[in-house]
Amino acid sequence: MLSIDDLKFGGHGLIPAIVVDASTKEVLTLAYMNRESLEITMKEGRTCFWSRSRQELWRKGETSGNIQYVVDITADCDRDALVIRVNKTGPACHLGTDSCFHDKVFIGESPEPFSVKGLYGLLEGRKRDLPEGSYTTYLFQKGLDKILKKVGEESTEVIIAGKAEDKAETIYEIADLMYHVMVLMVEMGISVGDVMAELASRHVIDHKVKQEKMTK
């Protein structure tokens, strides 16, 4: 375990800190810390940075309410940069987006692996652009009631397939349900991070077991 004294604070006594969502693994922002802000972060368990533009300390979420609770802090091999994993209560960017990194500069030929976050971004694009001939466009144009109806229908299909103990069909129907639930999330402005943060805030399995025992 390193101490603050082992770290190398560079020009102007600052060390770069890459903030990452502990649940989604998404890079949220790049900020800077001096020794004092790092000490505050470690003491309070929430991120505190040094503002280079204002030349002052700033606790993330102090005015916005979008607090970042620290999971752990790791230094790189040269000990002159940090990665801070956090659980956040709201957007990381001052523009209101989950991450400050959203403007692509280059897209290579290697296909991006599938991810729930990637699917969510695709659905956001469908809602924004509404391309013709897209089923997703159709859902967004029909609105919330239609989306909710499809979520209900797909939930029933999952139950039927599960009751039949048909694994392949159940997987297929769960995928359909997940897609429609994510369309609902985009429609309502609920991010993947919001759901992950809610799950992280409670012990889901233990909580459900306790509920079942209480209802018997």
ROBAMAR-819092 format. One line per 8 residues: their letters; for each residue y, x negated, z of N, C-alpha, C. Coordinates in pm, whole numbers, always signed. Each point is the difference from the previous one (the first is absolute). Layout:
// ROBAMAR-819092
a	Y X Z Y X Z Y X Z; ...
This chain:
// ROBAMAR-819092
mlsiddlk	-119 -85 +0 +119 +85 +0 +124 -89 +0; +87 +19 -101 +121 -80 -8 +107 +56 +93; +96 -84 +33 +117 +44 +75 +121 -8 -94; +111 +57 +42 +121 -5 -81 +41 -145 -26; -26 -87 +95 +37 -141 -15 -76 -69 -113; -113 +56 -41 -79 -58 -109 +55 +38 -137; +89 +99 -6 +51 +50 -127 +117 -84 -48; +20 +0 -132 +109 -75 -61 +107 +97 -51
fgghglip	+111 +5 +69 +113 +82 -42 +85 -85 -94; +15 +45 -124 +66 -80 -103 +150 +5 +4; +59 +8 -120 +144 +3 -12 +62 +111 +82; +108 -32 +73 +70 +96 +87 -90 +52 +113; -109 -71 +28 -86 +39 +111 -80 +125 -25; -35 +27 -127 -69 +123 -36 -140 -28 -54; -89 +98 +19 -134 -6 -55 -26 +132 -73; -50 -4 -126 -27 +124 -74 -118 +75 +59
aivvdast	+11 +133 +4 -105 +85 +56 -38 +107 -101; -124 -4 -45 -51 +101 -94 -64 +111 +84; +54 +120 -12 -48 +112 +81 -100 +82 -82; -119 +23 +56 -109 +68 -71 -45 +121 +81; -26 +111 -68 -55 +120 +64 -144 -29 +41; -30 +9 +129 -134 -33 +49 -105 +95 -53; +37 +123 -31 -96 +100 -47 -26 -10 -150; +106 -5 -79 -15 +2 -146 -3 -139 -62
kevltlay	+35 -103 +77 +10 -139 -47 +114 -20 -98; +88 +96 -14 +112 -11 -92 +109 -90 +59; +57 -86 -86 +114 -82 +42 +122 +91 +9; +62 +3 +117 +111 +91 +23 +136 -64 -27; +19 -120 +50 +131 -64 -18 -11 -148 +31; +102 -74 -43 +16 -140 +37 +130 -10 +80; -10 -45 +123 +117 -13 +85 +1 -139 +61; +101 -27 +82 +12 -132 +63 +16 +16 +150
mnreslei	-54 -98 +72 +9 -3 +145 +55 -134 +46; +79 +3 +105 +29 -124 +71 -84 -1 +127; +15 -100 +78 -84 -11 +119 +20 +120 +94; +125 +43 +16 +29 +110 +92 -62 +130 -48; +12 +30 -129 -54 +127 -51 -152 +1 +8; -63 -116 -21 -146 -8 +13 -42 +21 +145; +75 -59 +92 -31 +19 +142 +14 +148 +38; +103 +66 -51 +19 +143 +28 -115 +81 -58
tmkegrtc	-40 -35 -122 -111 +70 -66 -127 -11 +83; -30 -118 +49 -121 -22 +78 +8 +68 +137; +117 +4 +57 +17 +62 +131 -7 +152 -8; +66 +59 -103 +9 +145 -10 -112 +63 -82; -71 -81 -80 -109 +53 -81 +47 +79 -121; +124 -19 -41 +55 +66 -119 +91 -100 -70; +12 +11 -132 +69 -103 -75 +150 -5 +28; +46 -120 +12 +143 -30 +13 +28 -118 -92
fwsrsrqe	+101 +10 -84 +29 -102 -99 +141 -56 +19; +30 -102 -80 +136 -53 -5 +60 +36 -135; +111 +71 +2 +67 +41 -123 +86 -115 -51; -33 -52 -117 +77 -110 -56 +136 +47 -49; +8 +126 -44 +127 +52 -51 +98 +33 +112; -53 +57 +110 +87 +39 +111 +8 -106 +109; -91 -98 -9 -4 -107 +99 -19 +55 +141; -103 +87 +12 -29 +57 +131 -145 +46 +7
lwrkgets	-49 +20 +121 -134 +53 +20 -4 +147 -40; -115 +44 -55 -17 +144 -24 -146 +39 +22; -14 +99 +85 -132 +54 +28 -32 +106 -104; -111 -16 -69 -37 +96 -103 -19 +138 +63; +70 +101 -53 -12 +136 +50 +103 +36 +106; +88 -96 +34 +98 +25 +106 +94 +116 -36; +36 +10 -128 +86 +110 -44 -77 +103 -82; -100 -45 -78 -74 +91 -88 -114 +72 +70
gniqyvvd	-51 -60 +109 -117 +56 +66 -131 -45 -62; +7 -80 -107 -120 -47 -69 -49 -130 +64; -63 +14 +114 -42 -115 +79 -128 -62 -55; -11 -132 +14 -121 -72 -38 -62 -61 +125; -117 +53 +40 -70 -52 +117 -95 -112 -42; +11 -112 +64 -71 -120 -42 -147 +3 +42; -88 -26 -98 -143 -16 +27 -30 -146 +31; +45 -90 -86 -15 -142 +25 +95 -79 -89
itadcdrd	+18 -126 +32 +86 -90 -76 -80 -126 -31; -2 -39 -127 -76 -117 -44 +92 -97 -74; -14 -128 +30 +77 -103 -69 -82 -58 -114; +67 -50 -102 -71 -64 -110 -39 -143 +40; -67 -70 -91 -54 -132 +33 +109 -103 +31; +118 +18 -59 +111 -92 +27 +83 +44 +120; -32 +119 +51 +68 +54 +118 +150 +23 -24; +36 +28 -127 +140 +25 -32 +21 +138 -64
alvirvnk	-101 +87 +13 +10 +138 -48 -95 +86 +82; +35 +129 +13 -79 +91 +82 -44 +123 -80; -116 +53 +36 -43 +132 -45 -10 +87 +125; +70 +113 -3 +1 +90 +116 -64 +132 -42; -113 +32 +59 -66 +128 -28 +53 +105 +98; +35 +116 -55 +64 +103 +83 -59 +138 -27; +19 +88 +95 -16 +143 -20 +140 +59 +2; +37 +69 -106 +138 +47 -12 +9 +151 +19
tgpachlg	+119 +44 +42 +21 +143 +22 +79 +65 -112; +37 -77 -102 +76 +55 -112 +19 -106 -107; +79 +29 -103 +22 -93 -110 +49 -136 +47; -44 -105 -69 +44 -135 +35 +130 -36 -68; +24 +60 -116 +117 -36 -81 +119 +90 +32; +121 -57 -7 +120 +79 +26 +25 +105 -108; -74 -12 -113 +11 +100 -107 -89 +121 +26; -77 -4 +109 -85 +112 +36 -140 -8 -54
tdscfhdk	-39 -113 -60 -135 -17 -53 -87 -73 +102; -132 +17 -13 -94 -63 +94 +17 -151 +2; +22 -57 -118 +11 -145 -13 +127 -38 -75; +51 -119 +29 +115 -51 -76 -43 -51 -137; -131 -19 -18 -51 -56 -126 -54 +112 -88; +80 +42 -98 -45 +107 -90 +46 -18 -144; +82 -101 -28 +47 -24 -137 -82 -113 -64; -92 +38 -89 -88 -99 -63 +79 -92 -92
vfigespe	-33 -128 +3 +63 -99 -87 -93 -37 -115; -131 +2 +28 -99 -37 -102 -131 +68 +31; -71 +45 -104 -132 +60 +15 -97 -80 -86; -99 -62 +62 -96 -80 -73 -108 +83 -66; -93 -68 -66 -106 +68 -73 -115 +40 +91; -13 -64 +115 -110 +31 +90 +21 +139 +59; -97 +89 -14 +17 +137 +50 +12 +3 +152; +89 +84 +49 +18 +14 +143 -117 +79 +58
pfsvkgly	-63 -48 +107 -112 +73 +59 +45 +135 +53; -90 +97 -6 +36 +134 +47 +29 -2 +149; +100 +75 +40 +31 +15 +141 +62 +137 +22; -10 +51 +122 +62 +128 +33 +151 -11 -18; +57 -114 +39 +143 -22 -15 +40 +2 -148; -85 -61 -85 +28 +0 -143 -5 +140 -59; -98 +79 +43 -10 +138 -47 +122 +80 +44; +43 -23 +123 +118 +71 +51 +122 -33 -85
gllegrkr	+15 -128 -35 +112 -40 -85 -7 +65 -137; -121 +11 -55 -17 +66 -129 +41 +146 +7; -40 +67 +108 +35 +141 +17 +151 +17 +18; +63 -93 +71 +147 +3 +13 +65 -8 -137; -56 -87 -87 +53 -13 -135 -17 +127 -81; -113 +68 +17 -23 +126 -69 +102 +106 +44; +28 +4 +130 +96 +98 +51 +141 -29 -52; +31 -127 -10 +134 -40 -46 +17 +22 -151
dlpegsyt	-101 -39 -79 +14 +1 -145 -52 +128 -67; -95 +68 +67 -61 +123 -52 -42 -13 -147; -91 -98 -29 -45 -17 -139 -77 +123 -49; +22 +38 -125 -66 +117 -56 -150 -23 -14; -77 +107 +20 -145 -7 -16 -74 -54 +120; +71 -31 +108 -63 -53 +121 -33 +113 +96; -123 +0 +52 -39 +100 +98 +84 -12 +126; +32 -125 +37 +84 -22 +118 +138 +59 -21
tylfqkgl	+55 -17 -119 +129 +63 -34 -7 +150 +18; -110 +58 -49 -22 +145 +12 +5 +45 +147; -65 -77 +87 -2 +36 +142 +141 -7 +60; +72 -106 -30 +135 -13 +55 +94 +108 -55; -19 +37 -125 +85 +104 -57 -31 +137 +60; -126 +24 +34 -39 +127 +61 +47 +8 +145; +9 -114 +66 +56 -2 +134 -99 +3 +114; +54 +13 +120 -77 -14 +123 -115 +99 +12
dkilkkvg	+24 +127 -33 -105 +102 +16 -123 -33 -84; +22 -45 -124 -111 -35 -88 -75 -122 +54; +75 -98 +48 -62 -121 +54 -85 +34 +122; +54 +83 +89 -74 +41 +120 -127 +77 -37; +10 +84 -103 -117 +76 -44 -110 -94 -47; +39 -104 -75 -100 -96 -49 -62 -80 +115; +81 -35 +100 -54 -70 +118 -104 +87 +68; +28 +130 +13 -95 +93 +61 -128 +11 -82
eestevii	+13 +12 -131 -117 +11 -88 -87 -125 +8; +65 -116 -3 -77 -125 +4 -66 -21 +135; +64 +46 +108 -62 -8 +132 -129 +80 +4; +3 +119 -62 -119 +85 -6 -111 -68 -79; +37 -67 -110 -99 -69 -83 -67 -113 +77; +78 -70 +84 -56 -107 +83 -101 +58 +98; +33 +113 +60 -89 +65 +97 -130 +42 -67; +9 +59 -118 -119 +46 -73 -91 -118 -34
agkaedka	+61 -107 -53 -79 -117 -38 -63 -67 +122; +78 -7 +109 -53 -60 +122 -113 +81 +59; +15 +131 -2 -105 +89 +53 -128 -14 -79; +13 -24 -130 -117 -19 -86 -61 -139 +15; +65 -85 +79 -44 -138 +22 -13 -77 -131; +91 +31 -93 +4 -69 -129 +105 -110 +10; -44 -122 +21 +93 -110 +26 +92 -26 -117; -55 -9 -121 +81 -30 -118 +106 +108 -23
etiyeiad	-40 +125 +13 +94 +111 -21 +105 +2 +111; -41 -33 +121 +96 -3 +111 +105 -109 -21; -45 -117 -46 +95 -107 -32 +99 +46 -106; -52 +65 -104 +85 +49 -109 +104 +99 +52; -43 +93 +85 +91 +103 +50 +99 -57 +101; -42 -99 +79 +92 -65 +93 +111 -71 -78; -37 -64 -112 +100 -67 -83 +101 +101 -53; -50 +116 -45 +90 +107 -46 +94 +46 +112
lmyhvmvl	-57 +16 +118 +80 +45 +114 +106 -104 +36; -39 -127 +3 +96 -105 +33 +114 -4 -100; -32 +16 -127 +105 +1 -103 +99 +113 +26; -50 +121 +23 +89 +114 +19 +78 -10 +131; -62 -57 +103 +72 -22 +126 +115 -98 -23; -23 -103 -81 +106 -97 -27 +111 +60 -85; -34 +92 -89 +104 +73 -73 +86 +78 +98; -66 +62 +98 +73 +73 +105 +90 -94 +78
mvemgisv	-50 -119 +32 +79 -97 +74 +126 -38 -77; -14 -28 -128 +116 -36 -82 +98 +116 -7; -52 +121 -17 +85 +119 -8 +82 +17 +128; -60 -33 +115 +67 +20 +129 +70 -125 +53; -9 -110 -78 +65 -123 +43 -70 -70 +114; -133 +17 +9 -81 -65 +103 -63 -124 -62; +27 -117 +56 -54 -124 -57 -137 -33 +58; -69 -91 -67 -128 -50 +52 +23 -66 +136
gdvmaela	+112 -70 +12 +33 -64 +126 +19 +99 +113; +57 +117 -31 +17 +103 +102 -134 +43 +58; -97 +21 -89 -133 +45 +44 -71 -111 +76; +10 -123 -50 -65 -112 +68 +60 -21 +139; +132 +16 +11 +65 -16 +130 -46 +107 +97; -20 +122 -49 -47 +108 +86 -141 -29 +49; -86 -48 -90 -137 -35 +39 +0 -115 +101; +88 -97 -23 +6 -116 +88 +51 +37 +140
srhvidhk	+73 +110 +8 +60 +38 +128 -96 +71 +94; -121 +28 -48 -96 +71 +85 -141 -51 -25; -86 +22 +96 -141 -35 -14 -69 +123 -56; -10 +6 -134 -43 +123 -67 -137 +46 +44; -98 -91 +3 -137 +41 +31 -11 +53 +142; +51 -78 +96 -7 +42 +139 +74 +131 +22; +114 +15 -66 +81 +122 +16 -77 +122 -50; -65 -15 -115 -74 +113 -58 -120 +37 +87
vkqekmtk	-68 -102 +53 -115 +27 +86 +44 +77 +123; +112 -39 +58 +52 +68 +118 +34 +144 -32; +59 +23 -120 +34 +137 -40 -123 +86 -11; -106 -55 -60 -122 +76 -19 -62 +37 +135; +1 -92 +95 -57 +28 +132 +80 +108 +72; +132 -2 -21 +86 +97 +70 -18 +141 -53; -40 +12 -128 -12 +134 -60 -135 +62 +23; -94 -74 +54 -135 +55 +23 -1 +91 +122
